């Protein structure tokens, strides 16, 4: 889906930014707060649908003090199967 092409035609740049952000938040959902990625986002998909972000076990700005060997695990859940997927990013 091309968010810009599907936006209302007579919309200001400010309103376009709000429109796109709202659409992205509807697609990429999270339980309480969005992931803070250590590197580029790696949001997992199952059958083309993004999973729901649940939590992460570290923060990018504090990776050197992490008890997890300079890595952050990101936990995602598939709402249909309830399967948990873990994405790990290393520093």
N, C-alpha and C positions, 0 to 999 in steps of 0.2 A: 504494500500500500504506500503510495507516495503522499505523505502528509501535506506537503506544500501544494501539490496539484489539486488535492481534495479540499483545501481550505476555501472558505467563502471568498469570492473574487474581489469584493470591495472592502478590504480589511487593511488597517494600518499595520506597519511593521511591528509596533508594540503589541497589538492585538494578535498578530500572526504568531509571535513568539509565545504568547499565553496559550493560544489555540494548540500549537504543536506540543508544548509542555503538558497540557492537559491530556492530549491523545497518547503521548508516550507514557505518562503515569497510569493510564488505563490499561496499557499493554504490559508494561513491566511493573508488576505489583510486588509489594513487600509487606511483611507482617507489621513491623513497627517503624522502621526507618530503612532507607535504601542502603545498599552496600557502599562501602568506601574502598574502592579497589586499590590494591598495591600497584598494579600495572594496568594494561588495557582491560576493559570489561570482558568477561567471559560468561555472560548470562546463558545458562543452559536452556535448550529447547527440547521438548518431546513432541513429536509429530507436528513440528512447526509452531508450537505454542510455548511461550516463555514460562518457566516454573516460577513459583512464588519464593522470593528471598525471605529466609527466616532469621538468620543471624550470622555473625562472623566472630572468630575467636582472637582477633587482634586488630590493631589500628595501623594504617600505613605510616603515620607520623611517629610511631613508637615501636617500629619493628625491631630495632636494636635491643630493646629491653624485653622483647617477647620471650616467653617461656617455651615457645613452639619452634625453636631452631630457625629463626629468620624466615618464617612462612606464615601465611594467613589462610585459614580454611573458611570457605564461604558455604553456608548450608542453604539448600534450596529444596522445596517440596513440590511434588506434582499433586495438585488438588484432586485429580481423578483417581490415581492409584495409591496416593499417600506415600509414594516412594520418596526417599531422601537422596539427594545428589550432593556430593561435596566437590567443590572446585578449590584447588590449592594453588596459591601463587607464592613463589619463592623470591626472596630478595637476592 
